[in-house]
């Protein structure tokens, strides 16, 4: 998780707060970001396409991937676009008639076009209930965030940014612990001892000349059984996943500008610049020498 978030240039973005009472409903469009919303007080409903309405209460947290959603006092209330309300708010707080229900939100944005690597590995909507078996750390972090929000002091902006990042990662941990077996992608694969072990090996030594047979032996499986399990859980064969992650890392290193193409190729496990260039173009869509990153 740390490896992926760092490579994708993950950073905490604007924190928001919604205080509402009576009948209200706000809808928000699809965005390539990972967002959390936590209910500090009261009750509300979450509406996401393809899923039944979900009632939420104080202490509940949910994570949203690349999806549109509506948050509302009742499922039958007609929704209005909530984006302009927060765009126009200099204080990052929106008031809708009272404070019976209070929600705080925040999220993680990404520095480049590789956000799909993480977003595709997560469900579009993840609910972590306060009483969930693995939610204790989420609840503790939420309490700290609530206290800082209610009684800000010197450095509150920095503290809340870090707490937002911690809350998001703790929420993912809790979701994987309680629902990992149900999830596709590498997030779900982490919950399995064998595929999770293989992923840790790959990410721990990205330049190693891994083979499917070596990975299978290291996690205690036959080659064919391991390849089938990894492909089913992660969504890609082991070496295809390795190439995809190597090129994702390579693009990030090239964007940072501290290494030349030869250095990046060696960093991700290629002794041949030509082979690296072919793999990079196949995955990323253009030559590694094309300077598309910001300086």
Beta strands, then each sheet from edge to edge (+ up, - down):
strand 1: 11-20
strand 2: 25-28
strand 3: 34-41
strand 4: 43-47
strand 5: 54-57
strand 6: 61-64
strand 7: 69-72
strand 8: 80-81
strand 9: 93-96
strand 10: 101-109
strand 11: 125-128
sheet 1: 9+ 1+ 10- 3+ 6- 11+
sheet 2: 5+ 4- 7+ 2- 8-
end
